[in-house]
């Protein structure tokens, strides 16, 4: 027997990654910090929801959010490494 969907029961939990994504959209300096966090949060919730109630949509979007979060994090880390390399050289 499947358990209830997290979208209906815990809407406030889903509003957190949405608010992070919107804040990154409207505040570009914060975008590298908040978008990976929002994508990882939403991906974890989707995977949890897929395991909990068997929702097919979340089975596909959960890993997609996590992969997108990894891509965003890799871009942030590449930018940090590039800035470190350019400031470390005389």
C-alpha positions, -999 to +999 in steps of 0.1 A: +000+000+000+014+034-010+017+062+015+004+097+009+022+121-014+046+146+001+034+174-022+000+175-005+011+169+030+043+190+033+039+219+010+060+241+032+090+218+027+086+222-011+085+260-008+120+262+006+138+251-027+114+272-047+122+303-026+160+295-030+156+292-068+136+324-071+161+343-049+189+331-072+169+342-102+164+377-089+197+381-070+224+370-095+253+374-070+237+347-048+229+324-077+260+302-074+254+296-037+217+289-037+209+271-069+229+239-061+214+238-027+178+243-041+184+215-067+198+191-042+170+198-018+143+193-045+160+162-058+161+146-024+125+154-018+116+139-052+135+107-046+120+104-011+085+110-026+092+084-053+102+058-027+073+067-004+044+067-028+058+054-061+050+085-081+065+081-116+071+118-121+094+120-091+112+088-101+125+107-132+128+143-118+146+133-086+178+121-103+175+149-129+175+175-101+204+158-084+224+157-117+216+193-124+227+202-088+260+184-094+265+204-127+258+237-109+281+227-081+309+218-106+305+251-123+308+269-089+339+249-080+355+255-114+350+292-110+366+291-075+395+271-088+400+295-118+399+326-096+424+310-072+447+301-101+446+336-116+453+353-082+480+329-071+503+335-101+525+366-100 
